[in-house]
Amino acid sequence: MVRNTGFLLMALAGGAVAYGLRKRNNITRHIAMLIAIAGIVMLVPPVSAATVSANVKLLAFGGLGIIIRVIVAWYLARADVVEEFRPRST
């Protein structure tokens, strides 16, 4: 039951971030960038271990995970995306 609760909390957090991004909430954009950067940091040790042990499969999957997270963080930090998330004057 505890594992299901953690999964549901993470799914709820992911859904909340997705909803905030859809509504162009600037704080949610920052939260999504922090999540992507935290994912990069958490993937560095497994990729380093895969490099040392010469495990190509783990190295490829870990490297791909890092690349995807870097692309997400880079995209959310671009000037045109930042402008899109600015509040509109009515």
C-alpha positions in Angstrom: 0.0 0.0 0.0 2.9 2.4 0.7 4.3 1.9 -2.8 1.0 2.7 -4.3 0.7 5.9 -2.3 4.1 7.1 -3.4 3.2 6.4 -7.0 -0.1 8.2 -6.7 1.6 11.2 -5.1 4.2 11.4 -7.9 1.4 11.0 -10.5 -0.5 13.8 -8.9 2.6 16.0 -8.8 3.3 15.3 -12.5 -0.3 16.0 -13.4 -0.2 19.3 -11.5 2.9 20.3 -13.3 1.4 19.3 -16.7 -1.7 21.3 -15.9 0.3 24.3 -14.8 2.4 24.2 -18.0 -0.8 23.9 -20.1 -2.2 27.0 -18.3 1.1 28.9 -19.0 1.9 29.3 -15.3 5.4 30.8 -14.9 6.1 29.3 -11.5 5.2 25.9 -12.8 7.7 26.4 -15.6 10.4 27.0 -13.0 9.2 23.9 -11.1 9.4 21.8 -14.3 12.9 23.0 -14.9 14.0 22.1 -11.4 12.5 18.7 -11.8 14.4 18.2 -15.0 17.7 19.4 -13.4 17.1 17.2 -10.4 16.7 14.2 -12.8 20.0 15.1 -14.5 21.8 15.2 -11.1 20.2 11.8 -10.1 21.3 10.2 -13.3 25.0 11.2 -13.1 26.0 8.4 -10.6 24.4 5.5 -12.6 25.9 6.8 -15.9 29.3 7.1 -14.2 29.0 3.6 -12.8 28.0 2.3 -16.3 31.0 4.0 -17.8 33.4 2.4 -15.3 31.9 -1.1 -15.7 31.6 -0.7 -19.5 27.9 -1.6 -19.5 26.8 -0.2 -22.8 23.1 -0.8 -22.3 22.9 1.1 -19.0 25.2 3.8 -20.4 22.9 4.3 -23.4 19.7 4.5 -21.4 21.2 6.7 -18.7 22.7 9.0 -21.3 19.4 9.2 -23.2 17.7 10.1 -19.9 20.2 12.9 -19.3 19.9 14.2 -22.9 16.1 14.3 -22.7 16.1 16.2 -19.4 18.7 18.7 -20.8 16.5 19.3 -23.8 13.4 19.9 -21.6 15.3 22.3 -19.3 16.9 24.1 -22.3 13.5 24.5 -24.0 11.8 25.9 -20.9 14.7 28.4 -20.5 14.5 29.8 -24.0 13.6 33.5 -24.4 10.6 32.8 -26.6 9.2 30.3 -24.1 9.8 32.7 -21.2 7.9 35.3 -23.1 5.0 32.9 -23.7 4.8 32.4 -19.9 4.7 36.1 -19.0 1.3 37.3 -17.7 -0.8 39.0 -20.2 -2.2 42.4 -19.6 -5.9 42.6 -20.0 
